[in-house]
Amino acid sequence: MNRKLLEDLFSSSWVDALGENFFSSTGFTYIGNYIAKLRETTTIYPDRKDIFKAFRLTPFNEVKVVILGQDCYHDGSADGLAFSNSKSNTISPSLKNILKEIEDEFPENKNIITHGRLDLQDLSRWSKQGILLLNAALTVEKGKAGSHLELWKPFTVKILQTLNTKNEVIWLLLGKEAQGYKKYITNQTHSIIEAAHPAVSCYGGNGFFGSNCFKKINFELLARNRKEVVW
């Protein structure tokens, strides 16, 4: 894969950080070949062009926060950014809970999800502020949650190990799957915030609501003399 194509997929700073040899490695090419073959008989989300969207919108040199989730929406609304579902006419339950928590944490955003604005579903506004919206698996089979978690694990580990070389990254690990990657975050300048997956709150759990995770992110940013996120 030539340099120009890699930069179109990932952004130049991610190519530099990961190293061009990574993209020709057996592990990375296996993922691409496996998904390409599977698409012949199975519906895979998101669209090909959106698989690495998070890396294009948040270049490596601009990452200040990482929000790590589980896997893509398997109903066709995945758009390449964790928790974002701009391809749907309705807000996903997980994203609705995220916006509700933001309402509770920031009174000035009260009733944000009652305005009926579809642009709220597009979280690229966060990506452009230095937030890498990363799922542990970047693809999923239609109707099969978690179907590609093992497939993407080596890739995700590589991404985390690469981010671990940066200083002062703030992590939000949402859910047990994401928290299972905590062992790869060893840089002492990093801060790790953990909360339940927002989908849990759809089923009576209470580990996400009241976590103040977004306020904590802004607190950590201010402590580093960095600009707060406009949620």
N, C-alpha and C positions, 0 to 999 in steps of 0.2 A: 504494500500500500504506500503510495507516494506521499511526500510531506504535505502537499497542497490538499489532498483528500483528507488526510488526518486533521489538518487545521480546520477544514470545513466541518468535520464531525465534532471536534473537541474544543477548538481554540488553540492558538499557538503556545500559550503558556502551559496548558495541560500536556501538550506533546513534549515540551521541553522538560517538564517535571517528571513525567512518567518514563521518558526516554523512547526514542523511536524503536529500539529493539523490542520493547514490551509489546508493541502492536503487531510484530511479526512472530511473537512467541506462540508455541503450540497451544497454550491455554487460551489466549485471546482469539486465535483463529478458530479454535474448536467451537467456541461460543457462537461466532458468526456463522459457521458452516452448519451447526446444529439447528439454529433458529431458521436459517434459510431453507433447510430441508423440511423442517416441521411446518413451515408456512404453506408448503405444497398441499397439505391435507388438514391443517388446523388453523383456526383463527388465533392470531397472536396480537396482543396489545403491548405498547402503543404502536402507532405507525412507524415504519422504518426510520423515517426522518426525525422522529421525536425520541428515539431510544437514548441518545446522548445529549439531549437538549439542555439538561442541567449544566453540563460542562461548557457548553457554548455561551450560555447566559451568565455564568459565574466563572470567569477564568481563574485559574489557580492562584495567580498573584493578587486577586481581589477577594478571595475567600476570607471572611472573618467569622462567620457562623456556619455550622453544618447542622441541618435538621435531618436526622436519619429515621426513616420509617421502615416499613416491612416490604411490601411489593405493590405493584401497580393495581389500579382498579381493574377488575376483570370483567366489567360490564360494557367496555367500549369507551368509557369517558376519560381514560388515562391520556395525559398530554405530555408526558415525559418529565414532569416535575412532581416530586413527592407531595401528595395531598391535593394538588391542583387538579381540577376537572373542568377545564374550560371548554371541552368538547361536548358537554352535556347541557341540557336546558334546565336542569335542577342541581342544586348544591348537594354534594354527597353527604351522607350522615357524618363521616369523619370530619370533613371540612366545616360542616355546620357546627359541630362541637368545638372545633378550633376557633371559629369566629365568635362563638358564644363565650368561650373562655377569655378571648381578647376583650370582648364587651365588659366582662366582669372585672378584668384587671385594669382596664383603662376606661374610666367613666365617660371620657370625652368621645369614646366610640360606641356609646350606648345605642342599642337598636340598629347596629350596623347590618345585621342579617335580615332585618325586617323591611329594608328599603327596596328589595326586589331587584337589585342591580346584579346583572349577570357577570359584570367585570370582576366582582368579588371572587368568582371562581377561578380566575386567572392569577396565580401566585407569582407570575413573572415579575411583578412589582417588588417582591421580596428578593428574587434572584438578582435583580439589578442593584440591590443594596448590599451585595456581598454575602448573601445567604445561599449556600449550596443545598438545594432541596433534593436529597439523595434517598433513593429506596435501596434496600439490601438486595433486591432483585430488580433489574431494569426492564424485564418483560414478564408476561404472564399469559397463560392460555385462557381462552374465553371460558368463563364460568368456573375456573379452577384456581381458587386463591392459593397462593404459595407454591404453585406448580414449578416455578423456576428458581426457587431460593437456593437450592444446592448448586444449580448450574452457574449462578453468578457469584457464588461465595468467594472463589479465588480472586476474581476481579475486584470485588468489594474490599477484600482484605488489602489488595495492592493500593487501592485508592486511599484507604485509611492510613496505611503505612506511609504513603507519600505525603498526605496531609500532616502526619505526625512530625514531619521535618520542618514544618512551618512553626513559627512562634505565635503564641497568644490566640489560638483558635478556640472558639466557644462551641461546645457541642450540646445539642438537645437530642437525647436518645428516647424515642417514643415507642414503648412496648418492649416485650421480652426479646423479640427477635433482634431489634436494634441494640438492646442492652447487652446482648451476647457478644457484640463486637467491641465492648468497652476495653477488653484486654489489649487491643491493638493501639490504644490511645495512651501513650506513656510519657509524652512530653510534659514536663512539670510546669510549663507556662500556660498550658491549656486548662480550661474549666469545663467540667462535665455536669450537665443538668439532666436528670432523669424523670420521666413521668410515664404513666400508663398510656397505652395507645389510645388515641381519641375515639376509636370505634368501640372500645370497651364501655364507654359511657352510654352507648346506644343500647346496651343490654343490661343496664342496671348497675354497672361498676361505678366507682367514684374516685378512682386513682388519677384521673386526668383533670376533672373539674376541681378548681381550687388549688391547683399545683403552682400557679403564678409563674409558670415556666417562661412566658414571654417577657414579663416584667424582670425576671431574673437575668434573662439575656441582656436586656438594656442596662441593667445594673452593672453587669460584667463589662459591657462595652464602655460605659462611662468611667469605670475604674481604670480602664486602659486608655483613657482620653480619646476614645473613638466615638463617632456619631451614633446616636441611638437609631434603632430601626423604626421606621414609620409603618406600623402594622396595619 
